[in-house]
């Protein structure tokens, strides 16, 4: 297949643009701003999980407090009733003894319940302090997350602008290429490697592999408008004089 030198120059520029677009795509997927955002997001999620667990624990403690308070109130009401009966004087000796025994039992029960309530309330205070600390950390992480997202958006916008400029130039070059040459180039690229590359001394500019003397002599002897392929990677080998690395 033949191609004018001007077409080969366009193809060379196109191959360089495609290499740049590949680097841009790789950079977009490995931005430090994205890594920072993902790290902060993970920290934010972990803090949110911890806060959620603390809130559930606090709800359980609140339920325990309510239960103890209700039991203590019931004991006090029972004590008040027994004391009222004692004061009324309408009890015989046996009832008096039974009431006194029950009051002693109720007093011990009330003391035990109040001790348990105190322990639960102390634990609740500890968890409330932890929850307040986690809420503060979460709020700080929300600010960091917003800043990290802005930084990533700015980096992506810059990359997208760069990509669009190169893509626009690529469209212009592709439109001016001979359709057969363009198709050959795209078929080569479809294999996963560069579609074309310059001849750099004894090396292929696409795969960077040194070409043997025999093949190099054959390539050098071909007319300048004759398209040759790299014997190693199959890329279109462009013999453009004055090309700089």
Steps between C-alpha positions, in 0.01 A plus 500: 500500500623849416450827680630846427752644743246761611259219586774323691573817694131527590497137605807558715329792673189287543701222665655754737157638584368151574796434729428828680129412528594164652722672754220745579257212557750328728562821691126554543469158659797546734463854626638566850189713554285190441708296742466776761123513448468122535711504818292776658180331387610179672581692819163677477316171457685343793420799723137482392488129585652565842253778569213280388612223735528749787151632435357149505683431828361825643149402399546169683627683810211745485263204499680356803478835681127519433453143624700559821318829566164328454601217736630745761176697482297181543708405806452849649126483448494161669704644790263795533203265510659278768602799712149638474365167623746504790398852600132416481532264798246266342741204503551213742837380619548252213407755232730750669788254485425412137483866403827577672668206328363615165622855559849370574490294180372798299774722639768252396336467159487878458867535595597229252294661221643846572855362491429332166341819369806700603732259317287522185488880515878519545544273200256714305702813581813328370328401178351847458850648527627251242206578271568873529864438410402288200251765386777760511733272304225426250432869446871564440513209255198640315695823444807303389284291270349807336846653449637172361207473258561855380869424447414186303240684290754770418763242399249310288382821334860583407554150364172514308600829341832346398323192366250702300773710338690190390185317395400797284840501333475124455164535323652757265794274418284193453268684261798600285653151486452261213218266611703190418797629700275593791336156494840328502612711792183431701522126433851498638392697806211260556758235585590690813824667394596823323372527146811672371837630609807667354819320405750611763839397371493122530191489722126504446350804669182305579639195682855631560649170384819510291450384143740249349744608233336303225155640567644846547671484160173394337313784671763757405492389135122543469373815326415783737129480413493125565345407834706249692416311817709427804607133481462471879167667589339553161454875549524729197861612499532863393831606353456875546823694469572751771270334755606578857438273794 
